[in-house]
C-alpha cells in the first residue's frame, strides 16, 4: 500500500509499542500482527517501534539488542530493558523533539509498554496527537474474568486518563468492537475495525491423509489460564475411546502448569497425552498438518492467528465460541463448543475419538476449504494508514 502524492507531502510519525517482538515469538499473534502492520504501512509514515529486549518469560535479553535501535525495513525498532531508567530516558529524549502523530499501543494492561507510554502522554512528556489502542482481546469477558478484581478496580482510573486524551480503539473484528463498547462505553464512536490481514500463511496444496493410529489431537498455544488447556485435560479424563493428544507451547504460568501436570498424570491409559515443548513459528504449519484436529478451548481471542494456521494446514479446529471464527469453523470441519465445561468438552472429544478415518479426511478437506474462503476475502487494510488518514482529514 503506497501513499498518494497529496498524503506523502507530510511524513507522519507513528510510535508503536508492543510487549514482545521479533526475534521473539512467545508473545504469539500480536507479534505477527505488528510485523504485518509495519511491513505494509504507506511510504509516508515514519514508524518507530518500542519493545522489550527479551522474549516473553525470558530472563536474558536478545544478544546484542538491549538498549539498541535497529532498522527493520523502513521502520526502526528500539529494544528496552523495562527496568532500565537510563534506556527509557534516552528513548523519551529521542522522540520528545518530534510531534507524534499516532501512538499505537498494543495491549491495555501491560505496565511498561502500554500504561507507561499512556501516562507519559497524559503528563505531556510526549507530544502525541492521537492515541490508538489495540486491546488484543484483553477486554473480552473471558480475559476480564482473569484477575477480575484487579482489572475492574483499575478500569475507572484508566478511563479517567483516556477521557482526557484523543483516543481511538483498534478492533480486529466486529466481535472485539462490541467487547470494547461494553467495557469502555465512551469508545462507542471511536472504534476502528481493521483486520490484521495476515500475509505470511501459506495456502495449502493438498490434504494429508489420516494414518492408522487413533485420532491425533493437538493443542498449540501458551500454557496460561486464558488459553484454558486445563479444561481439555479435565475433559479427556471422561473419554473412553483411544486418543492421542499432544501439547506444544511455552509455559507462561508455572502455577497453572502445575495444575495441568497433575491432570496429565491422572489421565486413563487409553489417552496418550504428552507435553512436547515449544515450537518455533516455522515449525507450526507442518506440526498442525500431522494432526486430525486442533483443540482450543480459549477464554477469548480478538483474532486468533493460531486458528488460521491450523485451517491452513488442513487441521480442523475444536474451539470455544469466544473467537470471531465461529461461522467459519462450523463450516470448516471442526466443532464450536459453547460451554466451557469438562462435561460438554468430554462429550465432544469422545465423538472425535470415535470418528472413522473417512470422516477425519472429510473434516480435513473442509478445514482447507474454509481457510481458502477466508484467505481470498481477508481484510488487507492497514490500521495505521486508516487512522492517520482520518486524523489528517480533520
Secondary structure, DSSP 8 states (H G I E B T S, - for coil): ----HHHHTS-EEEEEEESS-TT--TTTHHHHHHHHHHHHS-TTEEEEEEEESS-TT-SS--TTTTT-EEEETTEEEEEE-TT-HHHHHHHHHHHHTS-EEEEEEE-SS-IIIIIHHHHHHHTTSS-EEEEEEE-TTTTSHHHHHTTHHHHHHHHHHHHHHHHTS-EEEEESSHHHHHHHHHH-GGGTT-EEE------------S-----SSS-EEEEES-BSTTTTHHHHHHHHTT--S-EEEEEES-B--HHHHHHHHHHHHTS-TTEEEEE-----HHHHHHHHTT-SEEEE--S--SS-HHHHHHHHTT-EEEEES-STTHHHHHTTTSEEE----HHHHHHHHHHHHT--HHHHHHHHHHHHHHHHHHHHH-----HHHHHHHHHHH-
